[in-house]
């Protein structure tokens, strides 16, 4: 009977060892599967990041283009205002020159009369 228990004990230990090895082997496959899933997650994160960066670049480009348009419009508006002011100044200068000319004519007339 001792021999039978000894064989039973050996078979039990070997079976237990076999089960442990099979479990570890299965864990290796699970770890590998987990790593593959992690690769896909990281790839997806990279894709999303790239999309975000592209969208940010488009948004930034639009903002810069709008800024250029705004600055250009400010230039055009300033140019128009300056042209109007120049016309006003030219009108005032012409009026002053006419007044000076009139004074000069009056002065000449006054000198000849005396």
TORKEDO-397397 format. One record per residue: chain; z, y, x of N, C-alpha, C in turn. Coordinates in nm, 3 decimals, decimal comma. Atoms other than C-alpha are relative to their C-alpha. Example, Ala and Ser with C-alpha at 12.3 -4.5 7.8 and 13.67 -1.06 7.14 Angstrom:
% residues 2
<"A" <0,000 -0,119 0,089> <0,780 -0,450 1,230> <0,000 0,120 0,090>>
<"A" <-0,006 -0,119 -0,082> <0,714 -0,106 1,367> <0,073 0,109 -0,077>>
//
This chain:
% residues 114
<"A" <0,000 -0,117 0,080> <0,000 0,000 0,000> <0,000 0,125 0,086>>
<"A" <-0,002 -0,113 -0,091> <0,065 0,235 0,290> <-0,137 0,036 0,048>>
<"A" <0,138 -0,025 -0,045> <-0,289 0,189 0,404> <-0,080 0,067 -0,110>>
<"A" <0,068 -0,056 0,115> <-0,416 0,275 0,056> <0,038 0,147 -0,019>>
<"A" <-0,046 -0,139 0,012> <-0,204 0,590 0,042> <-0,056 0,083 0,115>>
<"A" <0,052 -0,070 -0,116> <-0,319 0,681 0,390> <-0,146 0,035 -0,024>>
<"A" <0,141 -0,029 0,030> <-0,686 0,652 0,286> <-0,011 0,104 -0,110>>
<"A" <0,001 -0,097 0,110> <-0,614 0,839 -0,036> <0,033 0,139 0,054>>
<"A" <-0,042 -0,126 -0,060> <-0,441 1,112 0,165> <-0,114 0,060 0,083>>
<"A" <0,113 -0,047 -0,083> <-0,735 1,135 0,408> <-0,112 0,049 -0,091>>
<"A" <0,106 -0,040 0,094> <-0,987 1,147 0,120> <0,037 0,131 -0,068>>
<"A" <-0,046 -0,123 0,066> <-0,776 1,413 -0,054> <-0,013 0,120 0,093>>
<"A" <0,010 -0,110 -0,096> <-0,757 1,629 0,261> <-0,145 0,036 0,026>>
<"A" <0,142 -0,026 -0,025> <-1,128 1,588 0,330> <-0,066 0,068 -0,121>>
<"A" <0,054 -0,061 0,122> <-1,213 1,671 -0,031> <0,046 0,145 -0,011>>
<"A" <-0,054 -0,137 0,004> <-0,986 1,976 -0,016> <-0,071 0,087 0,103>>
<"A" <0,069 -0,074 -0,106> <-1,144 2,086 0,313> <-0,144 0,029 -0,042>>
<"A" <0,136 -0,018 0,047> <-1,489 2,033 0,164> <-0,006 0,112 -0,104>>
<"A" <-0,005 -0,104 0,103> <-1,397 2,248 -0,137> <0,023 0,139 0,063>>
<"A" <-0,027 -0,128 -0,068> <-1,260 2,522 0,091> <-0,126 0,050 0,071>>
<"A" <0,123 -0,036 -0,071> <-1,579 2,517 0,299> <-0,106 0,046 -0,101>>
<"A" <0,098 -0,038 0,103> <-1,795 2,530 -0,015> <0,035 0,138 -0,059>>
<"A" <-0,044 -0,130 0,051> <-1,588 2,823 -0,143> <-0,035 0,109 0,099>>
<"A" <0,033 -0,098 -0,103> <-1,628 3,007 0,187> <-0,150 0,024 0,009>>
<"A" <0,146 -0,011 -0,002> <-2,001 2,935 0,184> <-0,046 0,085 -0,118>>
<"A" <0,034 -0,077 0,119> <-2,024 3,072 -0,168> <0,039 0,148 0,019>>
<"A" <-0,044 -0,137 -0,027> <-1,826 3,381 -0,060> <-0,098 0,071 0,093>>
<"A" <0,100 -0,060 -0,089> <-2,080 3,436 0,219> <-0,121 0,047 -0,079>>
<"A" <0,115 -0,036 0,082> <-2,361 3,435 -0,036> <0,032 0,121 -0,088>>
<"A" <-0,042 -0,114 0,082> <-2,165 3,673 -0,258> <0,005 0,128 0,084>>
<"A" <-0,005 -0,117 -0,089> <-2,104 3,905 0,036> <-0,141 0,051 0,030>>
<"A" <0,138 -0,037 -0,027> <-2,473 3,899 0,119> <-0,062 0,070 -0,122>>
<"A" <0,051 -0,060 0,123> <-2,559 3,972 -0,244> <0,058 0,140 -0,019>>
<"A" <-0,065 -0,131 0,009> <-2,310 4,259 -0,244> <-0,065 0,099 0,097>>
<"A" <0,067 -0,087 -0,099> <-2,473 4,398 0,071> <-0,138 0,042 -0,048>>
<"A" <0,132 -0,033 0,054> <-2,815 4,380 -0,091> <0,012 0,106 -0,111>>
<"A" <-0,023 -0,098 0,106> <-2,682 4,566 -0,394> <0,036 0,137 0,059>>
<"A" <-0,039 -0,125 -0,067> <-2,529 4,825 -0,163> <-0,124 0,070 0,057>>
<"A" <0,125 -0,057 -0,053> <-2,870 4,875 0,005> <-0,074 0,070 -0,113>>
<"A" <0,071 -0,060 0,113> <-3,026 4,940 -0,337> <0,070 0,127 -0,048>>
<"A" <-0,076 -0,120 0,040> <-2,748 5,185 -0,427> <-0,027 0,116 0,096>>
<"A" <0,021 -0,104 -0,101> <-2,793 5,373 -0,102> <-0,143 0,054 -0,006>>
<"A" <0,140 -0,043 0,015> <-3,173 5,380 -0,145> <-0,014 0,092 -0,121>>
<"A" <0,005 -0,080 0,122> <-3,127 5,514 -0,498> <0,064 0,137 0,024>>
<"A" <-0,065 -0,127 -0,036> <-2,886 5,779 -0,367> <-0,094 0,088 0,081>>
<"A" <0,094 -0,074 -0,083> <-3,144 5,880 -0,108> <-0,114 0,058 -0,086>>
<"A" <0,106 -0,047 0,091> <-3,416 5,903 -0,375> <0,048 0,119 -0,083>>
<"A" <-0,056 -0,109 0,081> <-3,194 6,117 -0,595> <0,022 0,125 0,084>>
<"A" <-0,022 -0,114 -0,090> <-3,101 6,337 -0,301> <-0,132 0,069 0,030>>
<"A" <0,132 -0,057 -0,026> <-3,469 6,384 -0,215> <-0,051 0,079 -0,120>>
<"A" <0,044 -0,070 0,121> <-3,546 6,477 -0,575> <0,078 0,131 -0,017>>
<"A" <-0,083 -0,121 0,010> <-3,256 6,722 -0,577> <-0,046 0,106 0,099>>
<"A" <0,045 -0,093 -0,103> <-3,374 6,878 -0,252> <-0,134 0,061 -0,039>>
<"A" <0,130 -0,051 0,042> <-3,730 6,908 -0,384> <0,016 0,103 -0,112>>
<"A" <-0,023 -0,093 0,112> <-3,604 7,072 -0,704> <0,065 0,129 0,051>>
<"A" <-0,064 -0,119 -0,059> <-3,381 7,305 -0,503> <-0,103 0,086 0,073>>
<"A" <0,104 -0,075 -0,073> <-3,678 7,400 -0,285> <-0,093 0,073 -0,098>>
<"A" <0,087 -0,066 0,100> <-3,898 7,470 -0,589> <0,072 0,119 -0,063>>
<"A" <-0,079 -0,107 0,061> <-3,621 7,677 -0,747> <0,014 0,117 0,098>>
<"A" <-0,014 -0,105 -0,102> <-3,562 7,867 -0,422> <-0,133 0,073 0,023>>
<"A" <0,133 -0,060 -0,017> <-3,938 7,924 -0,380> <-0,029 0,095 -0,116>>
<"A" <0,023 -0,087 0,117> <-3,960 8,062 -0,737> <0,085 0,126 0,011>>
<"A" <-0,087 -0,118 -0,016> <-3,664 8,291 -0,668> <-0,057 0,096 0,104>>
<"A" <0,056 -0,085 -0,106> <-3,824 8,419 -0,349> <-0,129 0,068 -0,049>>
<"A" <0,124 -0,058 0,053> <-4,160 8,470 -0,523> <0,032 0,112 -0,099>>
<"A" <-0,042 -0,105 0,093> <-3,986 8,665 -0,801> <0,053 0,122 0,075>>
<"A" <-0,053 -0,110 -0,080> <-3,807 8,872 -0,540> <-0,114 0,081 0,062>>
<"A" <0,116 -0,069 -0,057> <-4,138 8,952 -0,369> <-0,068 0,084 -0,108>>
<"A" <0,062 -0,074 0,110> <-4,286 9,053 -0,706> <0,083 0,124 -0,036>>
<"A" <-0,090 -0,112 0,034> <-3,983 9,272 -0,780> <-0,011 0,110 0,104>>
<"A" <0,010 -0,100 -0,107> <-4,000 9,445 -0,442> <-0,136 0,069 -0,005>>
<"A" <0,134 -0,059 0,010> <-4,376 9,496 -0,485> <-0,005 0,099 -0,117>>
<"A" <0,000 -0,089 0,116> <-4,322 9,646 -0,831> <0,081 0,127 0,030>>
<"A" <-0,078 -0,118 -0,040> <-4,053 9,877 -0,689> <-0,084 0,091 0,087>>
<"A" <0,089 -0,078 -0,085> <-4,306 9,987 -0,427> <-0,102 0,076 -0,084>>
<"A" <0,101 -0,063 0,086> <-4,572 10,056 -0,692> <0,064 0,113 -0,081>>
<"A" <-0,069 -0,103 0,078> <-4,321 10,247 -0,906> <0,034 0,122 0,087>>
<"A" <-0,033 -0,110 -0,092> <-4,206 10,453 -0,607> <-0,125 0,078 0,037>>
<"A" <0,127 -0,065 -0,035> <-4,566 10,525 -0,510> <-0,045 0,091 -0,114>>
<"A" <0,038 -0,080 0,117> <-4,639 10,647 -0,864> <0,090 0,123 -0,015>>
<"A" <-0,094 -0,113 0,010> <-4,323 10,863 -0,872> <-0,030 0,105 0,107>>
<"A" <0,031 -0,093 -0,109> <-4,413 11,015 -0,536> <-0,127 0,078 -0,031>>
<"A" <0,125 -0,067 0,035> <-4,765 11,092 -0,656> <0,027 0,108 -0,106>>
<"A" <-0,034 -0,098 0,103> <-4,621 11,268 -0,965> <0,077 0,118 0,060>>
<"A" <-0,077 -0,109 -0,064> <-4,372 11,464 -0,752> <-0,093 0,086 0,085>>
<"A" <0,094 -0,077 -0,082> <-4,653 11,564 -0,514> <-0,082 0,095 -0,088>>
<"A" <0,074 -0,086 0,092> <-4,852 11,696 -0,812> <0,086 0,118 -0,043>>
<"A" <-0,092 -0,107 0,042> <-4,549 11,892 -0,929> <0,019 0,101 0,113>>
<"A" <-0,018 -0,090 -0,114> <-4,490 12,031 -0,580> <-0,128 0,081 0,025>>
<"A" <0,127 -0,072 -0,019> <-4,861 12,119 -0,545> <-0,014 0,111 -0,103>>
<"A" <0,006 -0,102 0,106> <-4,844 12,305 -0,879> <0,092 0,116 0,033>>
<"A" <-0,097 -0,105 -0,036> <-4,535 12,496 -0,764> <-0,050 0,081 0,119>>
<"A" <0,053 -0,071 -0,117> <-4,693 12,579 -0,428> <-0,114 0,091 -0,042>>
<"A" <0,113 -0,081 0,048> <-5,007 12,702 -0,605> <0,052 0,122 -0,076>>
<"A" <-0,057 -0,113 0,075> <-4,796 12,918 -0,838> <0,061 0,102 0,096>>
<"A" <-0,060 -0,090 -0,099> <-4,604 13,062 -0,540> <-0,109 0,074 0,075>>
<"A" <0,111 -0,066 -0,072> <-4,930 13,131 -0,352> <-0,065 0,106 -0,089>>
<"A" <0,058 -0,098 0,092> <-5,069 13,307 -0,660> <0,092 0,122 -0,014>>
<"A" <-0,096 -0,111 0,009> <-4,750 13,513 -0,689> <-0,006 0,084 0,126>>
<"A" <0,008 -0,075 -0,128> <-4,768 13,605 -0,320> <-0,129 0,080 0,007>>
<"A" <0,129 -0,069 0,000> <-5,134 13,695 -0,357> <0,005 0,122 -0,093>>
<"A" <-0,013 -0,112 0,094> <-5,053 13,913 -0,660> <0,084 0,111 0,062>>
<"A" <-0,086 -0,100 -0,064> <-4,775 14,087 -0,467> <-0,079 0,071 0,108>>
<"A" <0,082 -0,059 -0,106> <-5,014 14,143 -0,177> <-0,099 0,098 -0,059>>
<"A" <0,096 -0,089 0,065> <-5,274 14,294 -0,412> <0,069 0,126 -0,053>>
<"A" <-0,077 -0,115 0,050> <-5,011 14,515 -0,573> <0,037 0,091 0,115>>
<"A" <-0,040 -0,080 -0,118> <-4,893 14,624 -0,228> <-0,119 0,079 0,053>>
<"A" <0,120 -0,070 -0,048> <-5,250 14,711 -0,121> <-0,033 0,116 -0,093>>
<"A" <0,030 -0,103 0,097> <-5,304 14,905 -0,441> <0,099 0,114 0,010>>
<"A" <-0,104 -0,102 -0,009> <-4,976 15,090 -0,401> <-0,019 0,083 0,124>>
<"A" <0,022 -0,074 -0,124> <-5,059 15,190 -0,043> <-0,120 0,092 -0,016>>
<"A" <0,120 -0,082 0,017> <-5,403 15,321 -0,142> <0,027 0,114 -0,096>>
<"A" <-0,027 -0,104 0,098> <-5,265 15,524 -0,432> <0,081 0,111 0,068>>
<"A" <-0,084 -0,103 -0,057> <-5,012 15,705 -0,224> <-0,072 0,083 0,093>>
//
